[in-house]
């Protein structure tokens, strides 16, 4: 039974198209179970989903678990955590912690910087040096303002009541369970996908979820616009949701159908794809470099600036407002038909652009469909909207560990005890001293991980042999997140998508493919691309089915190296053929356009010549002058061609003069 449950969890679960056997057995968990699931919720896998097929560079494929304990935030991949560490939100919480204060949520931080009219915490990282200056100045201004407010409150006294937190205080996820899965596995669905009336009857949430199931749409019946190939909105794509983000001069909007489209790959395997009914992005230069904030916010605080850059930014703000409102007007019918409206607008100026008030307003504050994204987002782009759609419509899987829950509860109680002392500075505890064996294990771990990440196969094998290390050497310390996720060299090689290292560890040093990591996954489950998964199959073919329990390793049937190479060569040939056909079609189109343009020019020249001859006969006009002939010869030429023609004419005239002068001198 549990083997079948593992099959259910191998592919991400789409909320609106769940397997029937899973759907009929879902039931709402108790409050204590929901709290436990929240504590043990792993970061969402944002890898490529069959229900939402997008480009590899748009949606990450890593499955590593990362989080920020300071801000109580989880991230799907490491680079998202790195962006978070560089954000204003994290740095603000860090400075608050050093002062003995408590951390705040991202929503609370956005309200604090509302007067600055810009928040760069949701922006993507950039390599520009200006952005670092902008971040520092924004954070410094916010901390300075908070210091002034705190000083004023201290002088006024402690009798001023604190402002209550807004919001219902409920977790963003609703947790469900099923007898098909193990007792420690829970499935989560975002509350934002349900209406207010449905959330009031939370006990019937499974019935509402069953009513939201949609049948897939065949890719052959999707009508497209012949001018640009974008799928046209039709009744078959309903129901749908509207998503938009605005901030820092960037705007992105998208209307996506909730019914997935069924297509086939070149190999004949069916896959699901999201149907994007309409999408649009705008970008205008509106943010002040090195200083942060929009131009309108600076004008309100310090008066209108008269520099060229200020004028450009001021104009771009107005142009961006016009473009966004015109787009919303064009999409009014689609937005009104959408079931839900997800909006992220940082700053009062950006909210005024969307919610007005203004004539012909489309979005309204009191619309019950309005939702905010229940997770952190980055710069407003089409790829970010698709990532947010995938995140919203994918079921979350939580595996509860009682020991981990007890440790988390103890840590939470200790943190609450420390928070009762607001002015105390946390003491720096000395790290425990490692033993000699632990120091050697830590050294081996750092060396092996560096070699595996660089795919240095001979160096890895030589290092294992030189130091007499087992092929299933456990990385130290096991408590770190990366070592918890990838505790052995084979786990790390599969997670790093290094097929050469995988096949070398399996065939050369007999690494065990059935070893489980701290999350209960064998190395094969961590492979992020097909070439790495094929490496396991090739190793199974070379070693034989008797060498390991390949079923426990989750490894598919064996595959020979020749078959894998032939399939790769065939796919490469198909890709080359498609590219050749595309280039040929593009060349034919350009030739036809050039021939049509040349024919039009010839027809125009003939009509003008005929008109000139008729007018000459009627008026008895004489022969054309030299200037008229030169003008007629240059008609229809580009400026470069005219310059070249004039240069040649002058050169011939100079040669003629030199020839005449030479002839006159000889005669004298």
Protein Blocks (a to p, Z undefined) as FASTA:
>chain_A
ZZmmmmmmmpccdfklccfklmmmgccddfklmmmmmmmoccddfbdcfklccdfklpcc
bfbdcddfklopacfbfklmmmmmmpmklmmmmmmmmnopacddfklmmmmmmmnopafk
lpccdfbfklmmmmmmmmmmmmmmmmmmmmmmmmnopkbccdddedjhiafbdcdddfkb
cfkbccdddfklpcfklmmmmmlmmmmmmmmpccdddfklpccdfklopacddfklpccd
dddddeehiacdddddfbdcddddfkopacdddddfbdcdddddfbdghkgpafklmmmm
nopafbfklmmmmmmmmmmmmmmmmmmmmmmmmmmmpmbdcdddehjklmmmmnopaehi
abdfklmkbccdfbdcddddfklmmmmmmmmmpccdddddfklmmmmmmmmmmmmmmmmm
mkbccdddddddddfklmmmmmmmmmmmmmmmnopaklmmmmmmmnopafklccddfkbm
klmmmmbfklmmmmnopaklmmmmmmmnopafkbccfkopafklmpcbfklmmmmmmmmm
mnopklpcfklnopacdddfklmmmmmmmmmmmmmmmmmmmmmmmmmmmmmmmmmmmmmm
mmmmmmmmmmmmmmmmmnopacddfklmmmmmmgoiafklmmmmmmmmmmmmmmmmmmmm
mmmmmmZZ
